[in-house]
Amino acid sequence: MRNVVVLMSSTVRPFELAVLCEVFGTDRTARGVPAFDFAIASATPGVPVPAFGGLTITPAAGLDRLRAADLVAVAPPAAPGRQVDPAVAAALHAAVARGARLVALGSATFTLASAGLLDGRTVAAPWMYAQQLADWFPRLRVDPSVRFVDDDPILTAAAGIDLCLHLIRKDHGAAAANAVAAGMRFGPAGHPPARRPDDDIAALLDWAAGNLHEDLSIEVLARRALLSTRSLARRFRAATGVTPYAWVLDQRVSLAQQLLETQPSLGVEEAAGRAGFSSAALLRQHFQRRFGCSPSQYRSRFAPSPRG
């Protein structure tokens, strides 16, 4: 993934567009992130596209720019729609047919669905769009509980930053993803941003992160913090933005990723145990849901080559 084009429709949500520009359009070669050949395109190049707050963006490239792209990221329109320009639909189908990836952030999932590219697929969508997307396009399955779905070569996101960092990590490794995340002041790739936990919760997080192979049920965490489970749940969410279960699961998946990436001789069963999963089958389940592949497939993509 070195050639990236963002495709805009007749309107655009500026935040998600800015995320795509920040991740793929910013030069971070000095921090070990490869440079991307980046462009913004539309079916009507040179025509200003309105965004929120009185902004307008003028794409310089046309649909022919998609022919060279490894990744076509569809920027979300201001509101969901059920129609797509036939020329845009044809360009998207052609991109997939020749091996490019398609990414849809937020309401851009409606664009791919309207183009007939999501039939039979599971997709992610922001909660405010999930039911509408499912009603309009009954041939796809909407999972509003996930931040993104990697159904390569088509990826959809409710959380655009998470998906973009996932793509960097997927093709260029954890170090590159973390460098991009740090540049965005987002924290390590794959983790929710910190919210300044109080000292007690901060100490608990440090201990849990170092003991992921142990029983980390909410009852165990509450006893260690000398809190009731209800108090712990409230303070934990205030500190991290997620439940204890979600935080622990994210930490365990991240540890399993690191083990698979850095220790090629480590078996999947052992990696699962070290990361705190009760079995390799459970690890496979979470990898399949989060990354769309098994731990073994993940390792084959991201483990260092024999030449380093």
Protein Blocks (a to p, Z undefined) as FASTA:
>chain_A
ZZdcddddfbdcfklmmmmmmmmmpccklnopacdddddddfbghiacddehhiacddfb
dfklmmmpfbdcddddfbdcfbdcfklmmmmmmmmmnopacddehjlmmmmmmnopmgoi
acdddfklmmmmmmmmmmbccdfkbfbdcddfbdcdfblmlmmmmmmmmmnojklmmmmm
mmnonopehiacdehiafklmmmmmmmmmmmmbccbfklmmmmnopafklmmmmmmmmno
pafklmmmmmmmmmmmmmmmmmmmlcfklmmmmnopabfklmmmmmmmmnopafklmmmm
mgccfkZZ
